[in-house]
């Protein structure tokens, strides 16, 4: 389908009665659109993919998101329109990231949050990014921090991170392939980034073990409310004193849960 620049919304390719069933929003990583389709529309996936390609000049690939799973946090995707590839370059706030949407998890929805955290960082900080992915937290932070240790268990993520450090000309990010609970034992950091929303609490003890006094942990968690009780219980069991916790909602995740950020400052 040729690009139709007069079309501002892909839904306009379809009859009125069908439009209300189509996804209202989708993620765009680089020039790749990632959307979720209800089961009743799967049979129309090719038509929907071509409608998206025909409507937005910045999109060259359309994929269905079939869920994220496994310890490597990989999306199961199916290409339904445009070019047959999953590798792209995503740009935000002056940084560029090579991302393979089938091999590494990347959320464009957190661009503002990544910017917010990077602006908190001081030049003297040693930072640990426990689940770094391709580096969207690590690289902006590295422009401000003394050094960043970026850990991920996914080898594809670490290889792309290495490429992205060169692409963005940062030399103080140290990529580490491994389990965040096991690596860097004995090291202490001024800040820890914990962007693993489904299971971040399982790693919080390890994060506390790697913090100095007056450190900050930026923890992300899917939950019904910004309840800090589980964090305080883990801190108590770890003999770690907390000075304060600031929490806020970033966006909805499901009918009942939202993504919450918890900025934890230790004593």
C-alpha positions as CSV (number, residue, x, y, z in Angstrom):
1,X,0.0,0.0,0.0
2,X,1.3,3.4,-0.9
3,X,1.7,6.1,1.8
4,X,-1.5,8.2,2.0
5,X,-0.3,11.4,3.7
6,X,-3.9,12.7,3.9
7,X,-4.8,9.8,6.3
8,X,-4.0,10.9,9.9
9,X,-5.2,7.7,11.5
10,X,-4.9,4.2,10.2
11,X,-8.5,3.5,11.3
12,X,-9.8,5.7,8.5
13,X,-9.0,2.8,6.1
14,X,-11.8,0.8,7.7
15,X,-15.6,1.0,7.9
16,X,-17.0,2.9,10.8
17,X,-18.4,-0.1,12.6
18,X,-14.9,-1.7,12.7
19,X,-13.0,1.3,13.9
20,X,-14.1,1.0,17.6
21,X,-12.6,-2.5,17.8
22,X,-9.1,-1.5,16.5
23,X,-6.3,-0.6,18.9
24,X,-6.4,3.1,19.9
25,X,-2.7,3.2,20.6
26,X,0.5,1.4,19.8
27,X,4.3,1.7,20.5
28,X,6.7,2.9,17.9
29,X,10.4,1.8,18.4
30,X,12.5,3.5,15.7
31,X,10.5,2.9,12.5
32,X,8.8,-0.3,13.9
33,X,5.2,-0.2,15.1
34,X,4.3,-2.8,17.8
35,X,0.6,-3.3,18.6
36,X,-1.6,-5.7,20.4
37,X,-4.7,-7.1,18.5
38,X,-7.7,-8.7,20.1
39,X,-8.3,-12.3,19.1
40,X,-11.3,-11.4,16.9
41,X,-9.1,-9.2,14.7
42,X,-6.2,-11.6,14.1
43,X,-7.7,-12.7,10.8
44,X,-7.5,-9.1,9.6
45,X,-3.9,-8.6,10.7
46,X,-2.4,-8.2,7.2
47,X,-5.0,-5.6,6.3
48,X,-4.4,-3.7,9.6
49,X,-0.6,-3.8,9.1
50,X,-0.8,-2.4,5.6
51,X,-3.2,0.3,6.8
52,X,-0.7,1.4,9.3
53,X,2.1,1.4,6.7
54,X,-0.1,3.4,4.4
55,X,-0.9,6.0,7.0
56,X,2.3,6.9,8.8
57,X,5.4,7.9,6.8
58,X,7.7,7.2,9.9
59,X,6.7,3.6,10.1
60,X,8.2,0.9,7.9
61,X,7.4,-2.3,9.9
62,X,4.3,-3.4,11.7
63,X,4.4,-6.2,14.3
64,X,1.8,-7.9,16.6
65,X,3.0,-8.1,20.2
66,X,2.2,-11.6,21.5
67,X,3.6,-11.0,24.9
68,X,6.9,-10.8,26.8
69,X,8.4,-13.9,28.4
70,X,11.4,-15.8,29.6
71,X,14.4,-14.6,31.6
72,X,15.7,-12.6,28.6
73,X,12.5,-10.5,28.5
74,X,11.9,-11.1,24.8
75,X,8.8,-10.1,22.9
76,X,7.1,-12.8,20.8
77,X,6.2,-10.9,17.7
78,X,4.7,-11.4,14.2
79,X,5.4,-9.0,11.4
80,X,2.1,-8.1,9.7
81,X,3.1,-5.2,7.4
82,X,6.0,-3.5,5.7
83,X,9.6,-4.7,5.7
84,X,10.6,-8.1,7.0
85,X,13.0,-7.1,9.8
86,X,13.1,-6.5,13.5
87,X,16.3,-4.3,13.9
88,X,15.9,-0.6,14.0
89,X,17.4,2.6,15.4
90,X,15.4,4.5,18.0
91,X,16.1,8.1,18.9
92,X,15.1,10.0,22.0
93,X,16.4,13.2,23.6
94,X,19.5,13.3,21.4
95,X,20.5,9.7,21.9
96,X,20.3,6.8,19.4
97,X,19.8,3.1,20.3
98,X,20.0,0.1,18.1
99,X,17.1,-2.2,19.1
100,X,16.1,-5.6,17.9
101,X,12.5,-5.8,19.0
102,X,12.4,-9.6,18.7
103,X,15.6,-10.1,20.9
104,X,15.5,-7.3,23.5
105,X,12.8,-5.5,25.4
106,X,12.5,-1.8,24.9
107,X,9.7,0.6,26.0
108,X,9.5,4.0,24.3
109,X,6.9,4.9,26.9
110,X,9.7,5.5,29.5
111,X,11.5,8.1,27.5
112,X,10.5,10.9,29.8
113,X,11.2,8.8,32.9
114,X,14.7,8.0,31.6
115,X,15.3,11.8,31.1
116,X,14.0,12.5,34.6
117,X,16.4,10.0,36.3
118,X,19.4,11.1,34.2
119,X,18.8,14.7,35.4
120,X,19.1,13.6,39.0
121,X,22.5,12.1,38.6
122,X,25.6,13.9,39.9
123,X,29.0,13.8,38.3
124,X,30.6,11.9,41.2
125,X,28.1,9.0,41.1
126,X,28.9,5.4,40.5
127,X,25.8,3.9,39.0
128,X,24.5,0.3,38.7
129,X,21.9,-0.5,36.1
130,X,20.8,-4.0,37.1
131,X,18.6,-4.7,34.0
132,X,20.2,-2.5,31.4
133,X,18.8,-3.9,28.1
134,X,20.3,-1.9,25.2
135,X,21.2,1.0,27.4
136,X,18.4,3.6,27.4
137,X,19.0,4.4,31.1
138,X,22.7,3.7,31.2
139,X,23.8,5.9,28.3
140,X,22.1,9.2,29.2
141,X,23.2,8.7,32.8
142,X,26.8,8.1,31.7
143,X,26.9,11.6,30.2
144,X,26.5,12.9,33.8
145,X,27.9,10.2,36.1
146,X,31.5,9.1,36.9
147,X,30.8,5.5,35.7
148,X,27.9,3.2,35.0
149,X,28.0,-0.6,35.4
150,X,25.3,-2.0,33.1
151,X,24.2,-5.6,33.7
152,X,21.9,-7.9,31.8
153,X,21.4,-11.6,31.5
154,X,20.4,-11.4,27.8
155,X,23.5,-11.7,25.6
156,X,21.8,-9.9,22.7
157,X,21.0,-6.9,24.9
158,X,24.7,-6.7,26.0
159,X,26.0,-6.9,22.4
160,X,23.6,-4.1,21.3
161,X,24.6,-2.1,24.4
162,X,28.2,-2.3,23.3
163,X,27.2,-0.9,19.9
164,X,25.1,1.8,21.4
165,X,28.0,3.1,23.7
166,X,30.1,3.6,20.5
167,X,27.1,5.1,18.7
168,X,26.6,7.7,21.4
169,X,30.3,8.1,22.2
170,X,30.3,7.2,25.8
171,X,33.3,5.4,27.3
172,X,32.3,5.1,31.0
173,X,29.7,2.4,30.6
174,X,30.9,-1.1,31.5
175,X,28.6,-3.8,30.0
176,X,28.4,-7.0,32.1
177,X,26.7,-10.2,31.0
178,X,25.3,-12.0,34.0
179,X,22.8,-12.3,36.8
180,X,22.4,-9.1,38.8
181,X,22.2,-11.1,42.0
182,X,25.6,-12.7,41.4
183,X,27.8,-10.1,39.7
184,X,29.6,-7.1,41.4
185,X,29.5,-8.6,44.9
186,X,31.3,-6.4,47.3
187,X,30.9,-3.3,45.0
188,X,29.1,-0.2,46.3
189,X,27.2,2.3,44.3
190,X,25.6,5.7,44.7
191,X,22.6,4.8,42.6
192,X,20.9,1.6,41.4
193,X,18.4,1.4,38.5
194,X,15.9,-1.4,38.8
195,X,13.8,-1.5,35.7
196,X,12.3,-5.0,35.9
197,X,8.7,-4.2,36.8
198,X,7.4,-7.8,37.1
199,X,10.0,-9.0,39.6
200,X,12.1,-6.1,40.8
201,X,11.3,-6.8,44.5
202,X,13.0,-10.2,44.1
203,X,16.3,-8.3,43.4
204,X,15.9,-5.6,46.0
205,X,18.0,-7.3,48.7
206,X,20.8,-7.5,46.2
207,X,20.4,-3.9,45.4
208,X,20.6,-2.9,49.1
209,X,23.8,-5.0,49.4
210,X,25.3,-2.9,46.6
211,X,24.5,0.6,47.9
212,X,26.5,3.1,50.0
213,X,25.0,5.4,52.6
214,X,22.8,8.1,51.1
215,X,22.3,6.1,47.9
216,X,19.3,6.2,45.6
217,X,17.5,3.3,44.2
218,X,15.1,3.9,41.2
219,X,12.8,0.9,41.3
220,X,10.0,0.1,38.9
221,X,7.1,-2.2,39.7
222,X,3.7,-3.2,38.4
223,X,1.2,-2.9,41.2
224,X,-2.4,-1.8,42.0
225,X,-1.2,1.1,44.1
226,X,2.1,2.8,45.1
227,X,2.3,0.8,48.3
228,X,5.8,1.1,49.9
229,X,5.2,-1.6,52.6
230,X,6.9,-4.5,50.7
231,X,10.0,-2.2,50.1
232,X,10.2,-1.3,53.8
233,X,9.9,-5.0,54.8
234,X,12.8,-6.0,52.5
235,X,14.9,-3.0,53.8
236,X,14.3,-4.1,57.4
237,X,15.3,-7.7,56.6
238,X,18.4,-6.4,54.9
239,X,19.3,-4.2,57.9
240,X,19.1,-1.2,55.6
241,X,17.6,2.1,56.9
242,X,15.5,4.2,54.5
243,X,15.5,8.0,54.7
244,X,12.6,8.4,52.3
245,X,10.6,6.9,49.5
246,X,8.9,8.9,46.8
247,X,6.5,7.1,44.6
248,X,4.3,7.9,41.6
249,X,2.3,6.3,38.8
250,X,3.8,6.3,35.3
251,X,1.2,4.6,33.2
252,X,-1.5,1.9,33.3
253,X,-0.4,-1.6,32.5
254,X,-3.6,-3.7,32.8
255,X,-7.1,-3.3,34.1
256,X,-5.9,-3.4,37.7
257,X,-2.2,-2.7,37.7
258,X,-0.1,0.3,36.7
259,X,3.7,0.9,36.4
260,X,4.9,2.7,39.5
261,X,8.3,4.3,40.2
262,X,9.8,4.3,43.7
263,X,12.7,6.6,44.3
264,X,14.3,5.1,47.5
265,X,16.9,7.1,49.4
266,X,18.9,5.1,52.0
267,X,20.5,6.5,55.2
